[in-house]
């Protein structure tokens, strides 16, 4: 787990690839990066994931997979902060992740 006070967490290429392996996490990060600010509600992210991830069939499925799998994984690596009480997600710093996402986007992977 990355310390909360780490200004710019660094990750191995394996960790970055693992984080970006699932489209759910790529969609969440893309949404957080493209917004006017670096925060989103869980409800916003559920809607985005449901609309953009082909394997998601319902709002409940999107919510469950975000809460139990994808948001905790991103938070454990210090990419986001997820406040379960307020159901808010804040993008922290993912410069390495952003660089990989940019390369993936130029190759039509994202």
C-alpha positions as CSV (number, residue, x, y, z in Angstrom):
1,X,0.0,0.0,0.0
2,X,1.2,3.5,-0.9
3,X,1.6,5.9,2.1
4,X,-1.0,8.6,2.1
5,X,1.6,11.3,2.2
6,X,3.4,10.1,-0.9
7,X,3.4,13.0,-3.3
8,X,3.9,11.1,-6.5
9,X,3.6,7.3,-6.0
10,X,5.8,5.3,-8.3
11,X,4.8,1.9,-9.6
12,X,6.4,-0.9,-11.6
13,X,5.4,-1.4,-15.1
14,X,3.8,-4.7,-14.0
15,X,1.7,-2.9,-11.4
16,X,0.6,-0.2,-13.9
17,X,-0.4,-2.9,-16.5
18,X,-2.3,-4.8,-13.8
19,X,-4.1,-1.6,-12.8
20,X,-5.1,-0.8,-16.4
21,X,-5.9,-4.4,-17.4
22,X,-9.6,-4.0,-16.7
23,X,-11.6,-1.5,-18.8
24,X,-13.6,-0.6,-15.6
25,X,-10.5,1.0,-14.1
26,X,-9.4,2.7,-17.4
27,X,-12.9,4.2,-17.7
28,X,-12.9,5.5,-14.1
29,X,-9.4,7.1,-14.6
30,X,-10.3,8.6,-17.9
31,X,-13.5,10.1,-16.4
32,X,-11.6,11.5,-13.4
33,X,-8.9,13.0,-15.7
34,X,-11.3,14.6,-18.2
35,X,-13.5,16.2,-15.6
36,X,-13.5,19.9,-14.5
37,X,-12.1,18.8,-11.2
38,X,-10.5,15.6,-9.9
39,X,-13.5,14.3,-8.0
40,X,-16.6,12.3,-8.9
41,X,-19.4,10.6,-7.0
42,X,-19.9,6.9,-7.0
43,X,-23.2,7.4,-8.8
44,X,-21.4,9.3,-11.6
45,X,-18.8,6.6,-11.9
46,X,-21.5,3.8,-11.9
47,X,-23.2,5.6,-14.8
48,X,-20.0,6.0,-16.8
49,X,-18.9,2.4,-16.2
50,X,-22.4,1.0,-17.1
51,X,-22.4,3.1,-20.3
52,X,-18.9,2.3,-21.5
53,X,-18.0,-1.2,-20.3
54,X,-19.6,-3.8,-22.5
55,X,-19.6,-6.6,-20.0
56,X,-21.7,-4.6,-17.5
57,X,-25.4,-5.3,-17.8
58,X,-26.9,-3.3,-15.0
59,X,-26.4,-0.4,-12.7
60,X,-26.2,-2.7,-9.7
61,X,-23.5,-4.8,-11.4
62,X,-21.5,-1.6,-12.1
63,X,-21.9,-0.4,-8.5
64,X,-20.9,-3.8,-7.0
65,X,-17.8,-4.3,-9.1
66,X,-16.6,-0.7,-8.5
67,X,-17.2,-0.9,-4.7
68,X,-15.7,-4.3,-4.2
69,X,-13.0,-4.6,-6.8
70,X,-11.9,-1.6,-8.9
71,X,-12.0,1.4,-6.5
72,X,-10.3,-0.4,-3.7
73,X,-7.5,-1.6,-6.1
74,X,-6.9,2.0,-7.4
75,X,-7.0,3.3,-3.8
76,X,-4.5,0.6,-2.6
77,X,-2.1,1.9,-5.2
78,X,-2.5,5.5,-4.3
79,X,-4.1,6.5,-7.6
80,X,-7.4,7.6,-6.0
81,X,-8.9,8.3,-2.7
82,X,-12.3,6.6,-2.1
83,X,-14.4,7.8,0.8
84,X,-17.1,5.2,1.3
85,X,-19.1,7.4,3.7
86,X,-19.6,10.2,1.2
87,X,-19.4,7.9,-1.8
88,X,-16.8,10.2,-3.3
89,X,-13.8,9.4,-5.4
90,X,-10.9,11.8,-5.8
91,X,-8.1,11.4,-8.3
92,X,-4.7,11.8,-6.6
93,X,-1.7,11.5,-8.8
94,X,-1.1,9.0,-11.4
95,X,1.5,10.5,-13.7
96,X,2.9,7.1,-14.7
97,X,-0.6,5.7,-15.2
98,X,-1.5,8.8,-17.3
99,X,1.5,8.2,-19.5
100,X,0.5,4.6,-20.1
101,X,-3.1,5.6,-20.8
102,X,-1.9,8.2,-23.3
103,X,0.1,5.6,-25.2
104,X,-2.8,3.2,-25.1
105,X,-5.1,5.9,-26.4
106,X,-2.8,6.7,-29.4
107,X,-2.9,3.0,-30.3
108,X,-6.7,2.7,-29.9
109,X,-6.5,0.4,-26.8
110,X,-8.5,2.5,-24.4
